Amino acid sequence: MGGKASLVSRFMFLRARPGVQDEFLSSFLGASYFRAIAKGLHWGLSTRGLGIDTGLSPEEFPSFREFWIRQPKPTDTSLQFYALLDSQSVTGGYEFNVHYGETTTMDIQATLFFRKKPQVVVLAPLTSMFLFRREHGE
């Protein structure tokens, strides 16, 4: 099935106010893990596009294999991009519409085609990877 695709993106957006630019970060770090961060915050909760046979042995980890980003217009308040998900049991397409600002949200639509019937299918299973340091009050 080839190597795993990964994408770490940093997007900067110029606002109507001179000298002010907003940014949001999103990461897709192997398999189908992804997360986004709002302005001024730290990384926290992550999710996967799909869990196959989660909690069973062996668990299957579908991967985002390809990404396509739609060129935003200067007046856009969101960013759209697409990803191809693929594994032994399933393939499909994902559409991400990321709304950024003080709060960052993602609207996600997926179309999945199953090659074989898994025992367990979990949509967007969550996982946490938090960092806490007492010396920084975080």
Phi and psi in degrees as a GROMACS rama.xvg file:
@    title "Ramachandran Plot"
@    xaxis  label "Phi"
@    yaxis  label "Psi"
@TYPE xy
85.7998  -175.662  GLY-2
-78.9957  169.491  GLY-3
-89.6901  135.245  LYS-4
-83.0934  141.859  ALA-5
-139.401  147.573  SER-6
-142.879  122.881  LEU-7
-116.697  122.107  VAL-8
-122.404  142.744  SER-9
-127.351  117.809  ARG-10
-113.521  132.339  PHE-11
-112.557  135.903  MET-12
-126.511  127.515  PHE-13
-83.9907  135.678  LEU-14
-101.209  174.175  ARG-15
-64.303  -24.1095  ALA-16
-82.4862  125.486  ARG-17
-57.0969  138.012  PRO-18
79.6167  -0.360656  GLY-19
-107.977  125.826  VAL-20
-130.85  140.603  GLN-21
-101.811  155.558  ASP-22
-142.796  150.815  GLU-23
-139.682  154.092  PHE-24
-117.975  143.06  LEU-25
-136.566  150.48  SER-26
-136.037  142.429  SER-27
-128.04  102.786  PHE-28
-114.987  70.631  LEU-29
78.0567  160.97  GLY-30
46.5855  -134.482  ALA-31
-120.513  27.1616  SER-32
-71.6372  138.546  TYR-33
-154.995  160.814  PHE-34
-163.013  164.635  ARG-35
-138.03  158.31  ALA-36
-130.272  138.738  ILE-37
-86.9686  165.893  ALA-38
-54.4707  126.268  LYS-39
79.116  5.57632  GLY-40
-108.198  176.62  LEU-41
-108.282  158.894  HIS-42
-59.8228  148.906  TRP-43
-150.616  -112.482  GLY-44
-65.5397  136.614  LEU-45
-118.317  163.555  SER-46
-140.305  168.989  THR-47
-116.834  151.856  ARG-48
-63.6324  -34.622  GLY-49
-162.993  139.581  LEU-50
-110.911  130.148  GLY-51
-117.569  125.288  ILE-52
54.407  40.2728  ASP-53
-60.5049  131.204  THR-54
84.1641  -4.53645  GLY-55
-104.518  168.52  LEU-56
-121.86  120.641  SER-57
-89.2148  146.596  PRO-58
-82.6296  142.928  GLU-59
-100.863  136.516  GLU-60
-116.414  93.0056  PHE-61
-59.6094  150.308  PRO-62
-120.824  145.129  SER-63
-77.2919  118.212  PHE-64
-96.0816  -33.5998  ARG-65
-139.209  152.29  GLU-66
-132.89  145.965  PHE-67
-134.838  130.103  TRP-68
-112.008  129.956  ILE-69
-80.1972  131.739  ARG-70
-64.6608  117.808  GLN-71
-74.6449  150.044  PRO-72
-87.9942  157.266  LYS-73
-57.9032  -26.5467  PRO-74
-91.611  -3.51027  THR-75
-66.7836  144.054  ASP-76
-112.104  11.5489  THR-77
-148.953  167.67  SER-78
-123.431  132.544  LEU-79
-109.473  136.477  GLN-80
-148.937  167.122  PHE-81
-131.113  152.107  TYR-82
-141.738  144.919  ALA-83
-97.3934  122.499  LEU-84
-101.036  139.355  LEU-85
-151.593  143.917  ASP-86
-161.733  -174.586  SER-87
-64.5385  -34.3509  GLN-88
-96.8673  -20.1459  SER-89
-151.191  152.578  VAL-90
-139.537  158.142  THR-91
175.797  172.922  GLY-92
-115.842  142.166  GLY-93
-120.195  138.692  TYR-94
-115.273  125.273  GLU-95
-111.307  130.103  PHE-96
-122.848  104.872  ASN-97
-98.8675  121.646  VAL-98
-101.88  122.911  HIS-99
-114.672  164.252  TYR-100
146.055  -148.23  GLY-101
-58.6462  -35.6965  GLU-102
-117.77  132.131  THR-103
-107.718  127.705  THR-104
-128.132  156.446  THR-105
-125.594  126.604  MET-106
-97.4697  127.066  ASP-107
-128.739  131.627  ILE-108
-123.035  141.543  GLN-109
-134.751  143.555  ALA-110
-120.968  120.268  THR-111
-116.993  142.592  LEU-112
-125.373  117.162  PHE-113
-89.9567  130.102  PHE-114
-83.7381  -31.6736  ARG-115
-148.132  161.562  LYS-116
-86.8464  112.6  LYS-117
-78.3809  163.003  PRO-118
-75.815  -36.2783  GLN-119
-133.437  132.717  VAL-120
-126.145  125.911  VAL-121
-124.073  121.635  VAL-122
-85.4531  126.54  LEU-123
51.5059  53.8925  ALA-124
-63.8847  138.755  PRO-125
-95.3754  152.395  LEU-126
-146.485  153.086  THR-127
-118.736  142.906  SER-128
-140.273  75.9364  MET-129
-96.1169  146.536  PHE-130
-114.396  127.908  LEU-131
-127.269  125.761  PHE-132
-129.582  117.223  ARG-133
-62.2879  -36.293  ARG-134
-66.8188  -19.3505  GLU-135
-106.16  2.15691  HIS-136
66.4956  22.016  GLY-137
